[in-house]
Amino acid sequence: MRAILTVFAKEFLENLRDRRTVLTALLLGPLFGPIFFSVMLQLSLDRSRVGADETIELPTINGTAAPNLMSFLQAQRVHIVPTTGNAEHARELIATHAARLVLEVPPDYVARLSAAKPAALRLYSDSSRTGDERYADRVANILARYSQQVALQRLTLRGIDPQLLSPVVVNRVDVSTPASRALLLLGMMSFFIILSMLTGGMYLAIDTTVGERERGTLEPLLATPVPRAYLLLGKLMATCAYMLLSLSISASALCMALGRLDLEQFGMSANLTPGTALSIIAVTAPLVPLLAALMTLIAAWTKSAREAQAWLGIVQLLPTVPLVFASLLNLSPKLSLMLVPSLSQHFLINQLLRAEPVDPLWIIASTLSALVLGALLLWPVARLYRSERVLG
């Protein structure tokens, strides 16, 4: 046991003195995800708020032909900008980014309404600009409400009850909770946590295997009377330690950063307390030995640090595969899915964010699955260390 701890301390402290390792494993890796994720969410929330509250400037061609419509639009925070020209001019305004939208009122607008015929308005926009489409949808909804209002007035004037047009009324009842709505935004949190954990251990896995081989220190180390299994366990423990540190920093930083977002004004809430951060660390930690063994196996199998870095870059994408399938197939958490590493952690983290009770069997299944797979991966790593293949 002393030999294992000696190897662990050597690898841990040596890499702690390496600025690149500390910067990547304990700073950039764990903090980049939380900072990037929280900034993107804040921008998304700000964008949603602006889209709903901002006054829209709407260049309007021949707007004087529809004074009632113009008044209705202005009452809905739409600023009418009278514009002369035709359809070509409207397209030019959009193409040159001089306007997001242009509304064209036909010259016979009043005549067609007086004859109880539909008047065709034209709302010009560029659907390739996702930001502008939000404004187009908002104006289109306002125009649809105005059309409905005019239709109801026509029926009332003719003595027809407008309710006759709606024999069946569907009232949608939203049973979602503020916490479940928040997961629409926070659902990728597990991805950033697992990715930062992998980043925290990747450089250590490379340095303790192929890195030492390239520096010429691995062969003398393997020639010592210490069993190679002890050397392997000490190196794996060091990699696991860095991954756990990275996981702890990332989970804590995410809960702190996202906890500052004002979700309540959007009808959302999330359980982002320090206790949640500790629980996230606890349910994700069983992945550490599995991923550490996988990265060590690949790093020991490759012939150079550059090759190892390329392969481990692909490994970093593996935990996202179950998450993608879960999203595409709209999977719901159940006991059998708790046997799939990374997917089970994704479901458990979401349950914690909702502040909903987690079935203990789910935690047991998730933990045992990751630990058993990690133990199975140790076998090929141990075989590689016992052979001369580890020396290249």
Secondary structure, DSSP 8 states (H G I E B T S, - for coil): -HHHHHHHHHHHHHHHS-HHHIIIIIIIHHHHHHHHHHHHHHHHHHHHHHHHHS-EEEEEETGGG-HHHHHHHHHTTEEEEEE---HHHHHHHHHTTS-S-EEE--TTHHHHHHTT-----EEE--TT-HHHHHHHHHHHHHHHHHHHHHHHHHHHHTT--GGGG-SS---------HHHHHHHHHTTHHHHHHHHHHHHHHHHHHIIIIIHHHHT-HHHHHTSSS-HHHHHHHHHHHHHHHHHHHHHHHHHHHHHHHHTS--GGGT-----SHHHHHHHHHHHTTHHHHHHHHHHHHHHHSSSHHHHHHHHHHHTTTTHHHHHHHHHHT----GGGGGSTTHHHHHHHHHHHHT----HHHHHHHHHHHHHHHHHHHHHHHHHHHSGGGG-
